[in-house]
């Protein structure tokens, strides 16, 4: 399960809307375990060559973000990205690029009337959907 403060959900949705029609991405920080809490979402630049259909975190920027989060007492909980027109489920490309086993991969979908936020944990072989509990 992923616990997600309402303010963090709102921040990710705002980022997705601002970046559309391109995909946006970022790093989730907080406490990582079987029931992680993402207390912050750090925006990252989408460095993909085709940002309307995929995302890629620049390795240097990702390292800087992670060091900053850890310096502030946070752990990496996972990552988020948007699907401006698609469903809130991982694509084949998402599965091919996933590397952080046991971490959350949140997808913000803008493909419907209202944004949908779902989370998936990477097992090393596939994504498994995990519950998201939005907290006030």
Secondary structure, DSSP 8 states (H G I E B T S, - for coil): -EEEEHHHHHHHHHHHHHHTTS--EEEEEEE-STTEEEEEEEEE-B--TTTTT---B-HHHHHHHHHHHHHTT-EEEEEEEEESSS-SS--HHHHHH---TT-EEEEEE-SSSS-EEEEEEE-SSSEEEE-EEEE-
